[in-house]
Amino acid sequence: MGSACAGRFITRLRHLRHDVEAQRGGTGIRTLEGLAPLAVFKTAAFVRSAIPPPASVSRRVRRIRRTGLATASPRKRAQAEVNAISDILAAILSRPAGTRTDHGDDPVKIRLLQDSASDVERADRLLMTAYRPPSWAEEIREYLAAQPDGWFVAEDDGEIVAMAGGLAYGPFCWLGLVATDPARERQGLATTLSARVSEWAMDRGCRTVALDASDKGRPVYERLGFRAVGETLALLAPCSLPPAAEPGPAVERIDDIGELLALDRSVFGGDRAALLTEIKDVESPRVYVARDERGAAGYLFARDRLLGPGCARTPAIAEQLVRAALDEASNGADEEIRLLVPVECAHTGVLTALGFRESRRLTHMRLGDLEIDGERRLLLAQASFAAG
């Protein structure tokens, strides 16, 4: 890390310490929904990228957790966290000048994932090892094209051993594809990369970092200050649909998604035009739209074994979009079609009535501002767990 960059980090930490000290000595202790998580991951990122932490810092971090869990009063828990974080900042800032700013013999290197054949191949190999086949290469390329500067990897001896990334949608960022080689788990790599993405997002002006966490991953995000706000469901489509009770709104299949972008932006609460365009160009999904007097009132992408993203202004539009997509599905009888239901979705009842059944649920978590703008109750289906 260069001296100018290190200086900016130190300045940032001093500002954080000033804010924490203001709470520590103030009469009105706020809950630390914004400050504490921000201070924790900003401090952690600085420690990792700038200077080795004092030996006492890890003990203080553990004390935050023990104190927070043991204290029943939210006010006392907030006070204990403020005090502990202030101590951490003081310990870091009090280190003598000239402290080395690299990782010495640490072989793990944190860097941006590149849109190259070798990087995509190695990242794909990691994801298939950490999660499952088949290949993730197409998804990786889509995300890199939509957000080239938001994907980070931990590299050891030329091999990618962990990765995580984010898609910045303006006021919020979606963190995903967090994966670690099973042989390198419990070494802090997922925490390091998740903190790096969160810091990157906040530096871009995002007020919120959102993600869908598995039971295994949830503790990683809780340590960084993420809070659970609901659940994201993975539903499986039925083999056949029940007859429609009455004719619904007209649905049309389209090739140009330009008319959908304004609707998606107002419902989703952020601009993901780059991602939708990449999905359309790379995967060639079937895209369905329903219109009302104002124009596009709902849409749904039908991809390989996945419905989504999509949104609908009314339950009737949601039903007709799903019916149209499944009526033209070409999947074999043994191939399941999934739909990922966003946490705010108001159309879950429609999907259940059509025969969709739950296959999995993840915890939806957020860091920073817990509310995301937009008419998100009108969301029908996510693009993926990794992209929202």
TIMILUM-100340 format. One record per residue (C-alpha): x, z, y; residue in one letter. Coordinates in steps of 0.05 Angstrom, whole numbers, padded with zeros to 5 digits, always signed. Example, Ala and Ser with C-alpha at 12.3 -4.5 7.8 and 13.67 -1.06 7.14 Angstrom:
<nodes>
+00246+00156-00090a;+00273+00143-00021s;
</nodes>
This chain:
<nodes>
+00000+00000+00000m;+00027-00020+00068g;+00038+00031+00123s;-00018+00002+00166a;-00067+00006+00109c;-00044+00077+00091a;-00053+00096+00164g;-00125+00072+00164r;-00139+00112+00101f;-00110+00174+00132i;-00151+00164+00195t;-00213+00155+00152r;-00199+00219+00114l;-00188+00257+00178r;-00255+00234+00203h;-00287+00255+00138l;-00253+00322+00142r;-00279+00331+00212h;-00350+00316+00189d;-00343+00363+00131v;-00314+00418+00174e;-00372+00409+00223a;-00419+00424+00166q;-00376+00480+00139r;-00379+00518+00205g;-00448+00497+00226g;-00512+00537+00221t;-00554+00481+00192g;-00525+00460+00124i;-00554+00393+00103r;-00560+00371+00032t;-00501+00326+00017l;-00539+00264-00004e;-00499+00221+00044g;-00435+00258+00064l;-00413+00291+00000a;-00416+00230-00046p;-00383+00188+00008l;-00328+00239+00018a;-00317+00246-00057v;-00308+00173-00073f;-00271+00156-00009k;-00224+00214-00022t;-00216+00193-00095a;-00202+00121-00075a;-00149+00144-00026f;-00116+00189-00077v;-00113+00133-00128r;-00089+00079-00082s;-00045+00117-00033a;-00015+00181-00058i;-00013+00222-00122p;-00061+00281-00114p;-00034+00352-00111p;-00040+00387-00178a;-00093+00433-00148s;-00141+00376-00130v;-00166+00365-00200s;-00180+00439-00206r;-00219+00437-00141r;-00260+00377-00165v;-00277+00416-00229r;-00296+00475-00185r;-00345+00432-00146i;-00381+00415-00211r;-00381+00486-00238r;-00404+00516-00173t;-00457+00463-00163g;-00486+00472-00233l;-00483+00548-00230a;-00514+00558-00162t;-00590+00557-00163a;-00600+00552-00088s;-00594+00481-00060p;-00568+00510+00006r;-00514+00549-00029k;-00496+00490-00073r;-00489+00446-00011a;-00446+00499+00023q;-00401+00505-00039a;-00393+00430-00043e;-00376+00425+00031v;-00323+00479+00024n;-00292+00449-00038a;-00290+00378-00009i;-00259+00405+00055s;-00205+00439+00014d;-00190+00374-00022i;-00184+00336+00043l;-00140+00390+00072a;-00094+00389+00011a;-00086+00314+00014i;-00075+00310+00089l;-00024+00367+00088s;+00024+00330+00042r;+00091+00317+00075p;+00106+00251+00108a;+00142+00201+00064g;+00102+00216+00001t;+00108+00156-00044r;+00050+00107-00039t;+00052+00074-00107d;+00036+00092-00178h;+00107+00095-00201g;+00110+00081-00276d;+00035+00076-00283d;+00026+00009-00320p;-00047+00001-00300v;-00058-00046-00241k;-00124-00051-00203i;-00136-00120-00175r;-00191-00171-00160l;-00218-00212-00217l;-00201-00285-00205q;-00245-00345-00219d;-00194-00375-00266s;-00200-00395-00339a;-00151-00341-00362s;-00184-00284-00323d;-00254-00304-00344v;-00232-00309-00416e;-00199-00240-00415r;-00259-00208-00379a;-00306-00240-00429d;-00264-00213-00487r;-00269-00143-00456l;-00345-00147-00447l;-00356-00171-00518m;-00312-00114-00544t;-00345-00061-00500a;-00416-00086-00507y;-00435-00143-00553r;-00428-00217-00567p;-00446-00271-00550p;-00401-00293-00493s;-00411-00265-00423w;-00369-00321-00391a;-00427-00357-00359e;-00452-00293-00327e;-00382-00275-00302i;-00374-00343-00270r;-00442-00338-00235e;-00425-00270-00206y;-00356-00292-00184l;-00385-00354-00150a;-00437-00312-00114a;-00389-00256-00094q;-00315-00275-00103p;-00288-00212-00071d;-00331-00161-00106g;-00303-00158-00178w;-00246-00113-00198f;-00206-00104-00262v;-00156-00055-00289a;-00099-00094-00321e;-00047-00066-00369d;+00009-00109-00397d;-00028-00173-00380g;-00093-00151-00413e;-00157-00132-00376i;-00175-00063-00402v;-00232-00046-00354a;-00275-00080-00302m;-00332-00069-00252a;-00361-00108-00195g;-00413-00111-00142g;-00459-00161-00109l;-00471-00146-00035a;-00541-00165-00013y;-00535-00143+00060g;-00562-00072+00067p;-00547-00054-00005f;-00500-00071-00062c;-00513-00075-00137w;-00458-00048-00181l;-00453-00075-00252g;-00413-00100-00311l;-00376-00034-00315v;-00338-00037-00380a;-00277-00005-00412t;-00239-00024-00474d;-00260+00028-00526p;-00187+00044-00539a;-00178+00062-00465r;-00240+00105-00455e;-00237+00174-00423r;-00177+00154-00379q;-00217+00150-00315g;-00216+00074-00311l;-00291+00065-00304a;-00293+00120-00251t;-00235+00088-00213t;-00266+00019-00213l;-00336+00044-00196s;-00308+00082-00137a;-00269+00021-00115r;-00332-00022-00116v;-00372+00031-00079s;-00319+00036-00025e;-00316-00039-00019w;-00392-00041-00010a;-00393+00014+00043m;-00337-00021+00080d;-00381-00083+00082r;-00436-00043+00115g;-00480-00031+00054c;-00521+00033+00062r;-00537+00038-00012t;-00502+00024-00077v;-00551+00015-00134a;-00541+00008-00209l;-00574+00015-00277d;-00538+00065-00320a;-00536+00075-00395s;-00536+00146-00423d;-00462+00138-00435k;-00446+00114-00365g;-00491+00161-00326r;-00441+00219-00323p;-00389+00172-00292v;-00436+00155-00235y;-00460+00226-00226e;-00388+00247-00214r;-00385+00197-00157l;-00448+00224-00126g;-00500+00174-00151f;-00570+00203-00160r;-00623+00182-00210a;-00685+00154-00176v;-00723+00125-00235g;-00717+00081-00296e;-00708+00006-00308t;-00743-00019-00371l;-00724-00075-00418a;-00787-00105-00448l;-00795-00154-00505l;-00846-00210-00499a;-00900-00215-00552p;-00901-00272-00603c;-00968-00294-00575s;-01009-00276-00514l;-01081-00251-00513p;-01132-00300-00484p;-01139-00297-00408a;-01201-00260-00384a;-01212-00312-00330e;-01176-00370-00297p;-01119-00347-00254g;-01081-00375-00194p;-01049-00443-00203a;-00975-00443-00224v;-00928-00501-00215e;-00859-00515-00243r;-00808-00534-00190i;-00737-00560-00185d;-00719-00540-00113d;-00718-00465-00103i;-00710-00469-00027g;-00782-00448-00014e;-00772-00384-00055l;-00714-00355-00017l;-00752-00325+00042a;-00803-00294-00005l;-00749-00265-00049d;-00712-00237+00011r;-00774-00201+00038s;-00791-00172-00030v;-00722-00157-00057f;-00699-00125+00009g;-00634-00165+00012g;-00607-00235+00011d;-00589-00259-00059r;-00595-00334-00045a;-00524-00345-00069a;-00539-00313-00137l;-00606-00349-00146l;-00573-00415-00130t;-00517-00402-00180e;-00567-00384-00235i;-00606-00448-00220k;-00545-00493-00219d;-00509-00463-00279v;-00565-00445-00327e;-00618-00497-00307s;-00675-00449-00319p;-00748-00468-00314r;-00774-00442-00248v;-00848-00428-00235y;-00882-00416-00169v;-00952-00394-00147a;-00975-00405-00076r;-01027-00378-00028d;-01047-00397+00043e;-00980-00370+00069r;-00937-00410+00020g;-00899-00383-00040a;-00932-00320-00065a;-00894-00310-00130g;-00841-00341-00173y;-00808-00330-00241l;-00744-00358-00272f;-00748-00372-00347a;-00678-00371-00375r;-00649-00370-00445d;-00683-00310-00479r;-00695-00277-00410l;-00751-00280-00359l;-00726-00263-00289g;-00714-00256-00233p;-00784-00260-00204g;-00836-00228-00159c;-00911-00233-00148a;-00956-00213-00091r;-01015-00197-00137t;-01025-00176-00210p;-01062-00241-00222a;-01003-00282-00198i;-00956-00240-00241a;-00998-00253-00303e;-01002-00328-00291q;-00928-00335-00279l;-00912-00299-00345v;-00964-00340-00383r;-00935-00405-00356a;-00864-00385-00374a;-00881-00363-00445l;-00927-00422-00458d;-00868-00469-00448e;-00815-00425-00482a;-00775-00463-00534s;-00742-00403-00567n;-00746-00398-00643g;-00791-00348-00676a;-00733-00301-00689d;-00707-00303-00617e;-00733-00247-00573e;-00748-00259-00500i;-00733-00201-00453r;-00758-00182-00385l;-00724-00127-00344l;-00774-00087-00303v;-00748-00060-00237p;-00757+00013-00221v;-00808+00000-00166e;-00848-00054-00203c;-00923-00048-00195a;-00937-00100-00249h;-00917-00060-00310t;-00990-00051-00330g;-01000-00126-00329v;-00941-00136-00376l;-00965-00082-00423t;-01034-00114-00426a;-01002-00180-00444l;-00968-00147-00504g;-00898-00134-00478f;-00865-00074-00513r;-00807-00030-00491e;-00739-00040-00524s;-00694-00001-00478r;-00693+00040-00415r;-00636+00054-00367l;-00630+00105-00311t;-00634+00072-00243h;-00585+00107-00196m;-00566+00101-00122r;-00511+00125-00077l;-00521+00134-00002g;-00590+00118+00025d;-00638+00126-00033l;-00689+00079-00003e;-00681+00003-00002i;-00721-00039+00046d;-00768-00094+00024g;-00834-00099-00012e;-00800-00080-00077r;-00864-00058-00112r;-00878-00133-00116l;-00816-00146-00159l;-00835-00172-00228l;-00769-00181-00263a;-00695-00169-00250q;-00640-00221-00256a;-00601-00174-00301s;-00579-00102-00307f;-00514-00122-00273a;-00544-00158-00213a;-00611-00127-00199g;
</nodes>
